[in-house]
Amino acid sequence: MKKQLFILSLFMLIAGGVDAQKPYKVMFWNIENFFDTVDDPEVRDDEFTPEGPKAWNDAKYAKKLSNVERVIFDVAAQDRIYPAVIGFSEVENRSVLEDIVSTPKLAPASYRIVHYDSPEARGVDVAFIYRPDQLKLEGSYPVKADVPSLPNFRTRDILTMWGTIDEEPFYFMVVHWPSRLGGKDASEFKRVALGEQMRRLADSVLMQNPKTKIVAMGDFNDDPTDPSMEEALGAKGNAKQLIEGDFFNPYHAMLRAGMGTLAYGDAWNIFDNIVVTENLINAEKGKLKLQKPKGSKFYGAIFRAHYLFQKEGQYKGYPLRTYVSNSFQGGYSDHLPVYIYIAK
């Protein structure tokens, strides 16, 4: 009974909204192949069905759902702030998102969903959930990813949404750029093309209203120091070098410090980034701007709860995955969540 009362009290504190002392939190997480259990004949999702090689069933789905709920709630509970906006990648459909926002620990935030089915062959999409008491949504649109040299290339959309926070205009993008299948160098041109496309989108938004504050997030399948991020998207790592219209990447410095959001070959990468336009760094007095988490020297944050890591075996110290091949691990994701703070 005491535990139930404690959780209820925490719900009320977190759901209570942002006051003058509390910032807005923006989060992104690649939740790794969160499929429902129903075979969709329009996409290649057979692997994640009860009859498929992973024997993906209701019990495993419920475990995955509980894991996602736990992580988002714990991100919120550490400073009693439900994220105002959360971007996801690798979610199959709206049904999965509806289950996420309806979980007992997340329901108090009253999250709403922005999702469109993308042309990705396996049917995994990007999506947003947001708090309507904090983001006053005005519109959303799935921009089709364009790789000029591959006119028939099918991948996840550049999902956009826009509205106001504290009466200031905001424009959000969430992406999952093409993978490094075939090798980093051989596939880089695809990610460069999408970086250039996102930069054009940002430039067009700022041309219409230079006061719009843009936040672009996602699994970029590249590090902050790669050409697709630094040159094509134009996301700089040094806030002092920013000029009007530039993007700033707070995870650039974190990568140089040896941090990571996913591990491969005993090395850490930061593919999961949240970048912001210069007007969120050099904001006017009294306006919303990017803030460092309390006690941190970095502008970005990576959620690193102990339970998110493999404790033994070949992948000890790596993020604890849902599956390794077809072996169910009951874990969370192969990526760690990232988040930033925005406040006056």
N, C-alpha and C positions, 0 to 999 in steps of 0.2 A: 504493500500500500504506500509506504514512504517513497519507494522508487517511482511509482506512478505519479504521485504528487510532485516529485522533483521534475519529472519530464514535462508534466503539464505546466509547471511554473516556467520552465525553460522555453516551452513553446510560446507562452505569453510574452516573455521578455524579447525573444527573437522576432516575433511577429509584430511587435509594437511599433515598427516603423523607424525611420531615420530622424534623429533630432539634430540639434546644432553640433553635438559632439561626435555623432556617428557618421562615418562616410558611406558612400554607396560602394558596393562591392560588385565587380564584374568578373565572371569565372568562365573558363573553358575546360572541357574534358573530352578526350577521345575515350568513349566507354567500351570500346572493343567488341564489335560484332554483337550488338544487342538486338537479336532477332526475336520475333514472336515464334510460336511453335507451329504455325499454320503454313502449309506449302502454298506459295504464290506462283501460279503458272507463268506469270509475266516476267519473273526474275529468277536468277540462279541461286535460290535459297535452300535447295534440297539438303545441303549439308547440315543445316540447322532445323531439322524436323525430327520427330520421333523415329522415323524410319531411316534417317540419314546416318552417316558414319559416326557422327557425334552423339547420336541418340538424345537429341535436344528435346526435353520434355517439360511438362508443367512444373515439376519439382525443381529442376535446374533453372528454369526461367524465374521461379519464385526466389531462389537463392541469389541470382543475379540482381533481381529487382531490389531485394533487401540490401545487397551490397551497395548499390547505387544510392539508395536512400541513406544508408549510414554515412557514406562519404560526404554527400552534400550537406547533411545535417551537421556533421562534425566540422566542416568548413564554416558553417554558420555559427555553431556553438562556441568556437574558440574566441569570438569577440561579440557574440550575440547579435549577428547581422546576417539575415538571409540575403544571399546575393540578389541584387536588383535584376541582373541579366545573367543567364547561363547559356553558353553555346555548347552544343554537342556535335560530335561526329561519330559515325558508325552506329547509327540508330536506324532500324528498318522502316518504321512507319509511325504514323500518328498514334496508333493504338498503344504502342510501347510508351510513348511520351505521356499519354493520358494515364497509364498505370503509374509512371514515375511521379507525376504531380499529385496523384491521388493517395500516395503512401501516407500513413499516419503522421510521420515526422515532417513531411513537406507540405501537407495540406494546409496548415495555418498560413503559409505564405501566399495562398490563392494564386499560384502561378498560372499564367495563360501560355498558349503554345503558338509558335510560328513555324510551320513546316509545309514543305511541298515535296512531292515525289520527284526524285531526280532521275536522269537517264542512266545512272550507274548500273552496270550489268547485274551485280549481286543484289541490288535493291537497298543498299545502305546509304543513308542520307546525312546531311547536316541539318541542324534545327536550333531554334532558340526556345527557351522558356523565360518569362519575364514577370515581374511583379507590377500589376497595373496601378498600384498605389504609388509607384516610384517612376516608372516609365509610362508616359502618356503616349501610347502608340498611335501613329498617324497613318502608317502604311507599311507594306512589305512587298518584296518581289524577288523571285528566284532568277538571277542573271545566269544565262547559260555560259558555261566555261568555253573559251575560244582558244584553240591552238591552231593558228592559221595554216601550218603545214600539214595538219591532220584534220581535214574538214569533217570527217565522220567519227572523230574521237568522242567517246562517251565517258564522262566522269561526273563527279558531284558538282552541283551548282555553286555559284557564289551567292549565298543567301543574304539578302539585305533587308533591314527594317529601319524605320526612322520614326522619330517622335521627339518629345521633350522630357528633360529631367530638371526639376526646379525651374521650369520655364525657359531653359536653355536648349537649343536645337542639337540633337544627337543623331548620328547615322552609324549603324552597326553592320558589319560584314562578318560572316562565319564561313570558313572553307575547310576542305580537306583536299589538298593538292595531290596530284598524281604521285604514285609511289616511286621508289627507286628500282622497280622491277627492270631487270636487264642491266643494272649497274647505275651508280650515281651519275657518272658523266654522260652515259648514253641517254638517260632519261631527263637530264637537266633542262633541256629546251622546253619541255612541257611546263615545268614549274616556272621557268623564266617568262613564258608566254602569259601564264596566269598572274604572275607578279605585275607584269606590264598592264594587263587588263584591269587589275584592281587599282593600280595607280591612276589609270585613266578615269575610272569610276570616281575615285576620291577627288581628282582634279575637277571633274565636272560638278560634283556636289559643292565644292568650295567656290567654284566660279559663280554658282547661283547664290550662295550665301557663305561668305568667308567666316562667319561666326559659328558655323556648324562644326561640332566636335565629333571627329570620326574615330571609332574604335574597331579595329580589324583583328579577328582572332581565328585560331584554328590549328589543325595539324598540317603544317606546311611541308612535311617530309624533307625539310632542309633546316640547317642550323641558322641562327641569326647572322653568321659571318659568311654564308654562301651567297653567290651572285644573285640568285633569285630573290633573296631578301634584301641585301644591301643595295644592289644596283637596280634590279627590275622594279621591285616594290619601292625602293628608296627609303628603307627603314634604317635610320642611323642609330648608332649605339652611344653617341656622345651628345647629351642634351645641350651642351654649350655650343655645338656646331649647327644647331637647327636654324633654318630660315623659314619664313612663312610658307605653309603648305607641306612641309616635310613631315614624314613619319618618324617617331621615336620608338625604338625597341628596347624596353627595359630588361629583356632577357639576354641581350648582347653581353653585358657585363657579367651576368650570372654564368653564362657559358665559359667565359674566360676564367672565372673563378673555380671552374671544375664541376659545376652543378649540372644536373640533367633531369629530363622528364621520361626518358626511356633508355634502356641499355641494350647494346648489341655488340657481340664480340668482345666482352669485358671492357667496353668503353661507353661513356654516357654522351647522349646528344640532347639538345633542346629543339625538338621539332614543334613543340606546342608553345605558341607565342601569342601574346596580346600586344598589339602595337597601337599607338595613338598619334593623332596629329599634333603638330607643334603648338596649336592653341590650347591644348590640355597641359602643356608644360609652362608656357609663358602666358598664362591667363591673367586677365585684368584682376585687380584687387576686388574681392567679393564675389568672384566667379568660380565655377567648378574647375578643379585642376587635378592632375595626377599627384598622389601622395605616397610617400614611402610607408610601408607597414611599420607599426610601432616597434622600435628597437632594431630595425634593419637598415643597412646602408644601401640596399637595392630598391628600385621602384617596383619590381615584380615580386611575386611570391609563388612558391611551389609547395603544394600540400604533401607532406611526407610522413603521415601517420605510420606508426610501426607496423600495423596490420596490413599495410599495402605492399609489403615486401616478402619475398620468398625466404624462408628461414633455414632451408637445408637443401642439399642435393646440388645438381649441376648448375642450377640457376640461382643459387643462394645470393641474396643481396639484390636481385633483379625485382622489378615490379611483379607482384603475384597475379598471374593471368587466370582467366576463366578456363582456358584449355591450353595444354601443351600437346600439339598435334591433335589426336582424338581423345586424349586422356583428360577428363574433367578434373580441374584443380579447385574449383569452387572459389576462385579468386575474383579480383576486381577489374583489372585492366592491365594491358602491357604499357600503358601511359599513366603518368601522374597528373593530377589536376593542377591548373595554374589559375591565378587570380590577381587582380589589381584593385586599388582603392582610388576613388575619386571623391573629392570633398572641397568645400570652400575654405 
